[in-house]
Each structure stands twice: as C-alpha cells, then as structure tokens.
Amino acid sequence: MTAAYDVIIVGAGAAGGVAACVLAEAGKSVLLIERGRGRSYGDSGHRDHLRNHRLQAYGVNTGPDIEGNPRVFVDPLGESHVVRPHENGYHNNAATVGSGTFVYGGLAWRFHPDDFRMASRYGVPDGSSLADWPVSYDDMAPWYQRAEIEIGVSGKGGANRNEGPRARDYPMPPIGPNRATGMLAQGAAALGLSTFTPPLLINSIAHGGRPACIRCGSCVGFPCPSNGKNGTQNTVIPRALATGRCELMTETVVERVATDDVGRVIGVDIVSTGADVTPVRRRILSRSVVLSAGAIETARLLLLSASDREPHGLGNAHDLVGRHLQGHVYPTAFGLFEEEVQDSQGPGVTIATTDYNHGNDGIVGGAMLADDFVMLPIIFWKTALPDDLPRYGLAAKHFMRDGFRRVAQIKGPVHEIPDPDCRVQLDDDVRDRFGRPVARLSGVVHAETMRTTMFMLEKAHDWMRASGAIRTWGGSPPRRLSAGQHQAGTCRMGTDPATSVTDPFGRVWGHENLFVCDASLHPTNGGFNPVLTIMAMAFRNAFHLSERL
Ligand SMILES: Cc1cc2nc3c(=O)[nH]c(=O)nc-3n(C[C@H](O)[C@H](O)[C@H](O)COP(=O)(O)OP(=O)(O)OC[C@H]3O[C@@H](n4cnc5c(N)ncnc54)[C@H](O)[C@@H]3O)c2cc1C
C-alpha cells in the first residue's frame, strides 16, 4: 500500500491551520481533516446571545453537536457527571474550520521570557509538575514574529516594557480606546503601573485583503461581521488550499491513528459524520501524521490508538499522555463608576499591564491584567452583578438599567502551576456517537495556582479602586479543574522521554513519523492568553518537519 499524502493533519484549528500552510507551501502533499464544518458569519448564530462560545447557556454556535459528543467530568468531590458540549465541566473550545480562532477575541500575546523557565526561576512546588520549556523566548521570537505578520496582529511594538526582545513592530497599529480606557490609565499611573493597548489578532486597518474592525460589540464568542478578525480560517488555511497541494476534509472524525504490525504509524482511520450521512469508515495512508486536535482530543486520540506494541496508547509508555491538563484561572474585579464607562464599542480590551507577570514577592508567577471584551447584557446579568444583589426583582432590574454603562472590569489569566493529577483519560462506560470511549476529565488546580490567583485578584481590585471606582466586587472561581478554551499541556514536550510525551519539535517519543502540534505541547501555559504561542510553535515545528520529510 502506498501513502496517499506526505502528511495528514488532524484538526483545522489554530495549530493545524498553520501547519497545513507551512507544509503545503513547502511542497508537501497535505490532508487536513476537521470534525466540524466550514462556517460563515451568517450561519453561526451571530445574533443568538444564549448559544455562543462566550455564554454556552443552551448550546454553542460552532459545535461540537450537543448530542453524540459527551464527556465525563469528575467534580472536585470525585463525582462523575456525563456532560454535553455546552455544559459546565465539558471544557469546550470549538469544532469548525478555524476552531476557536473563528470566534475568539483575538488577544495575541507573546509569553514573557520567564514563562519558558518557570521551574528554574521558582523551583518546583510540592505535588506540582512545574517544568521549564525545552525552548526559550529567544528560540520562539522569530516564530512569534512570523505569526504576528502572517496571521495579522495589531499593536505597538515596544509598548510592553516586560516583553522579550522583538525584531519588528506589529504589522498594524493598535485599535483605539473606549470610554473606560482613560480612567483605567490614570488609575494604573497612580499605582506606578505601566500600561499599553493589548495586541489583537484584529485588523485595525484594512489588512490581508480584508477590511478593518467595525468595532461592533459582539466580538468574543462570535464570528466577525466585517471579517476583520484574523483566524486560521481566513488566513493560512486559504493559503494552504491555494497551493493545490492541501485538501481539506470537513465533517470527518479521525477515530484513531493507524499503525502496522510493528507499531509504525501508517495513517489514520476516519469516519465521515455529516448530519444526514450514514457514517462511512475508511483508512487513509500517509507518510506522517500530525495531531492538532486540541489538548483534550489530541490526548484522547493517542489513548484511543493503542496497539499491540503500545497497549496503553501511543507515546504513553510512561503514563504521561493526558496529564498536566491546564488552562487559566481568571480572577476578576468589577468596579462601579459615577459616570458612564461602557460604550459597548468592540472589541473592548483596550488597556493592559504585564507588571505582575513575575517578580511578585513570595508568589509563583502571576498574570497579565486587562479590561475585557464588551459584555453582552445577558452575560452582565449572569456574571457582573454585585455579589449581594438578588438575581431577581426590582433591585436587580434597576442595577441593570443604571449600572450596565457604569461598570468596568479588570481580569487576567493566571499562570497555572501544572498538576499531574489534572488529566484526560478514557472513560470505560460512556461512548460517543461512533462508539468510542469519551474523554474523562479529572483533577483540581494546584494550591499554588489558587495562591497566585488570590494575589492577582487583590491587584485587580487595587487597580479598579485607583481608577475611581466607587465600589468594587468580584472574586476568583472556586478551586476546580481548569482547561476550557485555553486547554493545554496534555502531551508536554521535553528533552527526556521519561518525563515528556514528545521531543522539543513535537515528535512523539518512540515514533519517527507521529507528531503533536497544538496546545498539548505546552509544559506551562503562560500568564497570558495562549493562541499566539500555539501558532508560533506550529510555524516552528511545521517548518522543522517540512525540512525532514
Ligand atoms: C470564544 C473563545 C475566545 C477565545 N479568545 C482567545 C483569545 O482572545 N486569545 C487567545 O490566545 N486564545 C483565545 N481562545 C483560545 C484559542 O482559540 C485556543 O487556545 C486555540 O484555538 C487552541 O488551539 P489548538 O490548535 O490547540 O486547538 P484548536 O484550535 O481547538 O483546534 C483543534 C481542532 O481539532 C478538531 N478536532 C478535534 N478532534 C478531532 C478529530 N478526532 N478529528 C478531526 N478533527 C478533530 C476540532 O474540531 C478543532 O477544530 C479563545 C477561544 C474561544 C472559543
């Protein structure tokens, strides 16, 4: 049997889209397989405030389908719950061409240089699996630059005084302020904090053949009405297809990685899934396979692909696949102001500080703090009302009327201290619509993560008060499993096969032609939103693979 493709890539999200482009442009034949379908603004629930990726109250706008895709979530008390994609505990990202990049807010951070050497800087807290990355900021800098230019980021190079060295400015200037920005800037200045406009994967001017952001108020959780938000679906995936060497197969689930009698990877087993289609199964052969299915599904696929040679799953000889699952805990402070601070002009994230990412006395790591994307009224109702206000009756309604335009928020993604017991396993009892064991998610974040969270919460309140808020409230989520839309870490890369799943380029130990290329690789997940790092790493690793194929 001959291989039909040089590479099969599983998952057309952030990393998979980048890898497809790099490999196809390098002359390789590529099959990019995505379980979801390609979507447009019009067919993705752009007006539905109850079913989107910011508020998944009754469903989601890009999948996976509510029925047929359960997971099992083990709560902090050890109780197992079967959960559907929009329910708490599922830790959904998205399932469409572009994945989360189709509906994300687009915060585009480079990690801090010390984010790549957390264990060296802080030591390893008891019970944690804190580790250094096998690459440094300097290794990543050229690939960050490539992601910023080729996907398209707006921002001001050099404005973030805590950033590592950068060779070039962003390709677009920053997006403008909104009504709260000036007050938050004054508050930060009073505290001695440095601030700047956060970098965004959003066009501040026409760029890449698409128009600028129209500053609508429904950015995060929705596709973009002007197509001025840059995801893989409107940048690198079209480039890959334009080469004529990349095929995109949608509504197709990769069921397992196929191996031969001696355990060598030979391709993938797929099942086509279109709603009206009777599932059809077949095997597709390739010279190499790249898993870019996101941190939960990539780990699940390796576990589902157990062979005679590797009965516990591919790359899992040391019981590491699926461990160290992490994301970000978000402490949030809300502030009520005398005057209006909310003009609902999108995207809404306008000011950030990175002064607390490191160097906090007695604290491991820290977080970037920023204001946030424009809140839908329903999200304001569900998350932003003061703690002591009833969620019903006149007082709540009056607060909605009087407070909606007078409340600002400050929040930040805490750099998590990974825990080996936070993990993805296969559930023996619950199956998906194709009969495959589903992902079983368990564990709670490490105690050190909560300590950093409480420290950052206090800093967020301080900033809000210094900015003139007459009242502040808001706290931290309870201690529980973290993963969600920033899920990462389940197939960590490293230099030692006994403590990592892949080598520093994502090659699964023990396999010459099986690669992981997505957030699963992150040994730690930074004190920042992760997607620019995922894309930069995909540029780097796919380039490396293209040189060797
Ligand atoms: C609403 C929202 C807002 C966000 N905002 C930000 C932000 O502002 N900044 C930021 O940094 N990050 C943000 N994120 C997170 C960001 O989108 C993710 O970190 C990123 O997409 C993860 O990249 P990945 O390559 O690891 O996986 P993904 O991008 O999730 O790609 C995985 C793909 O694999 C597909 N797949 C899975 N299993 C299979 C299978 N068996 N067969 C075929 N296909 C499969 C999935 O459908 C998916 O398309 C946001 C996400 C969401 C949903």
The ligand as an SDF file (V2000), in Angstrom:
LIG
                    3D

 53 58  0  0  0  0  0  0  0  0999 V2000
  -14.7380   32.1840   22.4990 C   0  0  0  0  0  0  0  0  0  0  0  0
  -13.2580   31.9680   22.5280 C   0  0  0  0  0  0  0  0  0  0  0  0
  -12.4320   33.0440   22.7990 C   0  0  0  0  0  0  0  0  0  0  0  0
  -11.0490   32.8890   22.8140 C   0  0  0  0  0  0  0  0  0  0  0  0
  -10.2540   34.0020   22.9410 N   0  0  0  0  0  0  0  0  0  0  0  0
   -8.9120   33.8560   22.8840 C   0  0  0  0  0  0  0  0  0  0  0  0
   -8.0610   34.9990   22.8930 C   0  0  0  0  0  0  0  0  0  0  0  0
   -8.5140   36.1610   22.9000 O   0  0  0  0  0  0  0  0  0  0  0  0
   -6.7100   34.8040   22.8750 N   0  0  0  0  0  0  0  0  0  0  0  0
   -6.1690   33.5510   22.9020 C   0  0  0  0  0  0  0  0  0  0  0  0
   -4.9430   33.4390   22.9760 O   0  0  0  0  0  0  0  0  0  0  0  0
   -6.9690   32.4470   22.8420 N   0  0  0  0  0  0  0  0  0  0  0  0
   -8.3170   32.5750   22.8080 C   0  0  0  0  0  0  0  0  0  0  0  0
   -9.1080   31.4690   22.7140 N   0  0  0  0  0  0  0  0  0  0  0  0
   -8.4710   30.1400   22.7530 C   0  0  0  0  0  0  0  0  0  0  0  0
   -7.8870   29.6880   21.4300 C   0  0  0  0  0  0  0  0  0  0  0  0
   -8.8700   29.6920   20.4340 O   0  0  0  0  0  0  0  0  0  0  0  0
   -7.2900   28.2920   21.6430 C   0  0  0  0  0  0  0  0  0  0  0  0
   -6.2450   28.3980   22.5790 O   0  0  0  0  0  0  0  0  0  0  0  0
   -6.7510   27.6650   20.3640 C   0  0  0  0  0  0  0  0  0  0  0  0
   -7.7250   27.5940   19.3490 O   0  0  0  0  0  0  0  0  0  0  0  0
   -6.2350   26.2590   20.6480 C   0  0  0  0  0  0  0  0  0  0  0  0
   -5.5050   25.8370   19.5290 O   0  0  0  0  0  0  0  0  0  0  0  0
   -5.2050   24.3060   19.2330 P   0  0  0  0  0  0  0  0  0  0  0  0
   -4.5270   24.2610   17.9130 O   0  0  0  0  0  0  0  0  0  0  0  0
   -4.5430   23.7070   20.4190 O   0  0  0  0  0  0  0  0  0  0  0  0
   -6.6440   23.6030   19.1210 O   0  0  0  0  0  0  0  0  0  0  0  0
   -7.9270   24.0660   18.3410 P   0  0  0  0  0  0  0  0  0  0  0  0
   -7.7320   25.4120   17.7530 O   0  0  0  0  0  0  0  0  0  0  0  0
   -9.1000   23.8690   19.2280 O   0  0  0  0  0  0  0  0  0  0  0  0
   -8.0370   23.0490   17.1290 O   0  0  0  0  0  0  0  0  0  0  0  0
   -8.4570   21.7210   17.2920 C   0  0  0  0  0  0  0  0  0  0  0  0
   -9.3200   21.3040   16.1050 C   0  0  0  0  0  0  0  0  0  0  0  0
   -9.3400   19.8990   16.0150 O   0  0  0  0  0  0  0  0  0  0  0  0
  -10.6320   19.4500   15.6770 C   0  0  0  0  0  0  0  0  0  0  0  0
  -10.7310   18.0400   16.1080 N   0  0  0  0  0  0  0  0  0  0  0  0
  -10.6990   17.5760   17.3820 C   0  0  0  0  0  0  0  0  0  0  0  0
  -10.7630   16.2280   17.3830 N   0  0  0  0  0  0  0  0  0  0  0  0
  -10.8170   15.8490   16.0910 C   0  0  0  0  0  0  0  0  0  0  0  0
  -10.8740   14.5550   15.4570 C   0  0  0  0  0  0  0  0  0  0  0  0
  -10.8440   13.4120   16.1570 N   0  0  0  0  0  0  0  0  0  0  0  0
  -10.9640   14.5110   14.0980 N   0  0  0  0  0  0  0  0  0  0  0  0
  -10.9690   15.6680   13.3620 C   0  0  0  0  0  0  0  0  0  0  0  0
  -10.9070   16.9020   13.9180 N   0  0  0  0  0  0  0  0  0  0  0  0
  -10.8140   16.9860   15.2680 C   0  0  0  0  0  0  0  0  0  0  0  0
  -11.5220   20.4080   16.4310 C   0  0  0  0  0  0  0  0  0  0  0  0
  -12.8450   20.4260   15.9230 O   0  0  0  0  0  0  0  0  0  0  0  0
  -10.7780   21.7330   16.2580 C   0  0  0  0  0  0  0  0  0  0  0  0
  -11.2000   22.4150   15.1030 O   0  0  0  0  0  0  0  0  0  0  0  0
  -10.4890   31.5930   22.6320 C   0  0  0  0  0  0  0  0  0  0  0  0
  -11.3270   30.5120   22.3580 C   0  0  0  0  0  0  0  0  0  0  0  0
  -12.6900   30.6880   22.2860 C   0  0  0  0  0  0  0  0  0  0  0  0
  -13.5720   29.5220   21.9340 C   0  0  0  0  0  0  0  0  0  0  0  0
  1  2  1  0
  2  3  1  0
  2 52  2  0
  3  4  2  0
  4  5  1  0
  4 50  1  0
  5  6  2  0
  6  7  1  0
  6 13  1  0
  7  8  2  0
  7  9  1  0
  9 10  1  0
 10 11  2  0
 10 12  1  0
 12 13  2  0
 13 14  1  0
 14 15  1  0
 14 50  1  0
 15 16  1  0
 16 17  1  0
 16 18  1  0
 18 19  1  0
 18 20  1  0
 20 21  1  0
 20 22  1  0
 22 23  1  0
 23 24  1  0
 24 25  2  0
 24 26  1  0
 24 27  1  0
 27 28  1  0
 28 29  2  0
 28 30  1  0
 28 31  1  0
 31 32  1  0
 32 33  1  0
 33 34  1  0
 33 48  1  0
 34 35  1  0
 35 36  1  0
 35 46  1  0
 36 37  1  0
 36 45  1  0
 37 38  2  0
 38 39  1  0
 39 40  1  0
 39 45  2  0
 40 41  1  0
 40 42  2  0
 42 43  1  0
 43 44  2  0
 44 45  1  0
 46 47  1  0
 46 48  1  0
 48 49  1  0
 50 51  2  0
 51 52  1  0
 52 53  1  0
M  END
$$$$
